[in-house]
Amino acid sequence: MDYQNLLIEDRENVRIITINRPQQLNALNRDTIDELGRELDAVDSNAPIRAIIITGSGEKAFVAGADIKEFAHFSVAEGKALSADGHDKLFNKVENLSKPAIAAVNGFALGGGLELAMSCHVRIASSNARLGLPEVSLGVIPGYGGTQRLAHLVGKGKAMEMITTAGMIKAEEALQWGLVNHVVAPEDLLANALNMAQSMCKNSPVAVAAAMRSILAGYQDGVNGYDTEIAEFGKCFGTEDFKEGTTAFLEKRKAEFTGK
């Protein structure tokens, strides 16, 4: 699939998706959101791909925000539609993938960029990363899930502070607050993300997907995460991967999972 704003690379079972708009600090315009959404649809149905890495091109930015010039003159109705469309096409889609998505956060992750990183299941940041949701400084609020996912990750108080001050935090502070999982040197960022992704790929794809659904269920209104876990746990017993995993364990050999 040909893209104007993305670079695609496969490393064995891992797909690396690089947002490639370096002159705009990889800002998310509508075309880029559309391309990312289409690529994620393709990856989610591509059985050999078992994990995804999303990163930005260059050393300055993961994604430095949304492309403000696209919506600076929008009406109320257009603004609401912009937010809803982004949730549907990209941000919710990332979170609900059946395969783990790792954000390799290089440089600035601001506004829509941080919202994209928070939609991923794991975040690894370079030591020079700067993260924030500065939307209120423009007279608007985070519109791609930022008010919700940030509070889930760092707690209500810290989310209130970050959003209402429009301030940026450094990578080490993001680590301290649980906003990112790891901080590494810039030159080691992709290698660390690949190592984690490859560790994920060794495990049963159906079990990984079931575990992610169970974790996310605990954050959904009206859903009992424990009930979801019980149901997903039971379903695993009917999979070929369960038979292979338990047999390999008893035979003291490495399991060869098929994702079935």
URHU-V915996 format. One record per run of one state. SS is the DSSP state (~ for helix, > for strand, _ for the rest). FROM is the first residue (numbers start at 1). TO is the last residue. If there is no record, write none. Layout:
BEGIN
ss = [SS | SS]
from = [FROM | FROM]
to = [TO | TO]
END
This chain:
BEGIN
ss = [_ | > | _ | > | _ | ~ | _ | > | _ | ~ | _ | > | _ | > | _ | > | _ | ~ | _ | ~ | _ | > | _ | > | _ | ~ | _ | > | _ | > | _ | ~ | _ | ~ | _ | ~ | _ | > | ~ | _ | > | _ | ~ | _ | ~ | _ | ~ | _ | ~ | _]
from = [1 | 6 | 12 | 14 | 20 | 22 | 25 | 28 | 29 | 30 | 45 | 51 | 57 | 61 | 64 | 66 | 67 | 68 | 71 | 76 | 96 | 100 | 106 | 108 | 111 | 112 | 120 | 122 | 127 | 130 | 133 | 135 | 139 | 146 | 155 | 156 | 166 | 168 | 171 | 177 | 182 | 185 | 186 | 202 | 205 | 218 | 225 | 237 | 240 | 251]
to = [5 | 11 | 13 | 19 | 21 | 24 | 27 | 28 | 29 | 44 | 50 | 56 | 60 | 63 | 65 | 66 | 67 | 70 | 75 | 95 | 99 | 105 | 107 | 110 | 111 | 119 | 121 | 126 | 129 | 132 | 134 | 138 | 145 | 154 | 155 | 165 | 167 | 170 | 176 | 181 | 184 | 185 | 201 | 204 | 217 | 224 | 236 | 239 | 250 | 260]
END
